[in-house]
Amino acid sequence: MVEQSSSSNYLPLLIQVLIAAGFVVFTLFVTHILMPRLNAKKKDENFECGIESQGNARFPVSIRYFMTAILFVLFDVEVIFFYPYAVNFYELKLEGLLAVIMFVSFFLIGFLYVLKKGALEWEK
């Protein structure tokens, strides 16, 4: 016997989502009201692993650092998409292989573009 889908089947899910959202809102509200409001010079200072801060921490960072980080995340996420293909390798057959070749070619073209623009070169 197949059960028909209706909106009453989603009622437990809706209740769970409302309870979770209510808990988050309640927690944010209560912590905002109960938090201490003490400001002091010592409290507002930077603290890093027990080492006293020296000088200004606000110095310019090279854009190459951020470009390398973004490119790493981009190509790292690409690898995640290979897992479903590897799991279903035999079921996907030639159509899956062609899709993966197309997927890899898009990223290879992007990688060659990044190399041509010199985004991975630290010193110029």
C-alpha positions as CSV (number, residue, x, y, z in Angstrom):
1,M,0.0,0.0,0.0
2,V,1.5,3.3,-1.1
3,E,0.8,6.3,1.1
4,Q,-0.3,9.5,-0.6
5,S,1.8,12.6,0.0
6,S,-0.1,15.4,1.8
7,S,0.8,18.4,3.8
8,S,0.0,16.6,7.0
9,N,3.1,14.4,6.4
10,Y,5.3,17.4,6.7
11,L,3.8,18.6,10.0
12,P,6.5,16.9,12.2
13,L,9.2,18.4,10.0
14,L,7.7,21.8,10.3
15,I,7.4,21.5,14.1
16,Q,11.0,20.5,14.3
17,V,12.2,23.4,12.2
18,L,10.1,25.9,14.2
19,I,11.5,24.5,17.5
20,A,15.1,24.7,16.2
21,A,14.6,28.3,14.9
22,G,12.8,29.3,18.2
23,F,15.7,27.9,20.2
24,V,18.3,29.9,18.2
25,V,16.3,33.1,18.4
26,F,15.7,32.5,22.2
27,T,19.4,31.8,22.8
28,L,20.5,34.9,20.9
29,F,18.0,37.1,22.7
30,V,18.9,35.8,26.2
31,T,22.6,36.0,25.7
32,H,22.3,39.6,24.4
33,I,20.3,40.6,27.5
34,L,22.5,38.7,30.0
35,M,25.9,39.6,28.6
36,P,28.2,41.7,30.8
37,R,28.8,45.2,29.6
38,L,32.2,45.9,30.9
39,N,34.7,47.9,28.8
40,A,38.3,48.4,29.9
41,K,41.5,49.1,28.1
42,K,43.0,45.7,29.2
43,K,39.8,43.9,28.1
44,D,39.8,45.5,24.7
45,E,43.4,44.7,23.9
46,N,44.3,41.9,21.4
47,F,45.4,38.7,23.0
48,E,47.1,35.9,21.0
49,C,48.3,32.8,22.8
50,G,49.7,34.6,25.8
51,I,51.9,36.9,23.7
52,E,51.6,40.6,24.2
53,S,50.7,42.4,21.0
54,Q,53.4,44.7,19.5
55,G,52.6,47.4,17.0
56,N,49.7,47.7,14.7
57,A,48.1,44.4,13.5
58,R,46.4,46.2,10.6
59,F,49.0,45.8,7.8
60,P,48.2,45.3,4.2
61,V,48.3,41.6,3.0
62,S,49.1,40.8,-0.6
63,I,46.2,40.1,-2.8
64,R,48.1,37.0,-4.1
65,Y,47.6,35.4,-0.7
66,F,43.8,35.7,-1.1
67,M,43.9,34.6,-4.7
68,T,45.8,31.5,-3.8
69,A,43.3,30.7,-1.0
70,I,40.3,31.2,-3.3
71,L,41.8,29.1,-6.0
72,F,42.7,26.3,-3.5
73,V,39.1,26.3,-2.3
74,L,37.8,26.2,-5.9
75,F,39.9,23.3,-7.0
76,D,39.5,21.5,-3.6
77,V,35.7,21.6,-4.1
78,E,36.1,20.2,-7.6
79,V,37.6,17.1,-6.1
80,I,34.5,16.6,-3.9
81,F,32.4,16.2,-7.1
82,F,34.5,13.2,-8.2
83,Y,33.3,11.1,-5.2
84,P,29.8,10.4,-6.5
85,Y,31.2,9.6,-9.9
86,A,33.7,7.1,-8.4
87,V,30.9,5.5,-6.3
88,N,28.7,5.1,-9.4
89,F,31.4,4.4,-11.9
90,Y,29.9,1.2,-13.3
91,E,26.3,2.4,-13.5
92,L,27.2,5.6,-15.3
93,K,29.1,3.9,-18.1
94,L,30.1,6.0,-21.2
95,E,27.6,8.9,-20.4
96,G,29.2,9.4,-17.0
97,L,32.7,9.3,-18.4
98,L,31.8,11.9,-20.9
99,A,30.3,14.1,-18.2
100,V,33.4,13.8,-16.1
101,I,35.6,14.6,-19.0
102,M,33.6,17.7,-19.7
103,F,33.6,18.7,-16.0
104,V,37.4,18.3,-15.8
105,S,37.9,20.2,-19.1
106,F,36.0,23.2,-17.7
107,F,38.3,23.3,-14.7
108,L,41.4,22.6,-16.8
109,I,40.5,25.6,-19.0
110,G,40.1,27.7,-15.8
111,F,43.3,26.5,-14.4
112,L,45.2,27.3,-17.6
113,Y,43.6,30.8,-17.6
114,V,44.8,31.3,-14.0
115,L,48.3,30.1,-14.9
116,K,48.4,32.4,-18.0
117,K,47.3,35.4,-15.9
118,G,50.1,34.6,-13.4
119,A,47.8,34.4,-10.4
120,L,49.9,31.6,-8.9
121,E,53.2,33.4,-9.2
122,W,54.3,34.8,-5.8
123,E,57.1,36.9,-7.2
124,K,57.1,39.0,-10.3
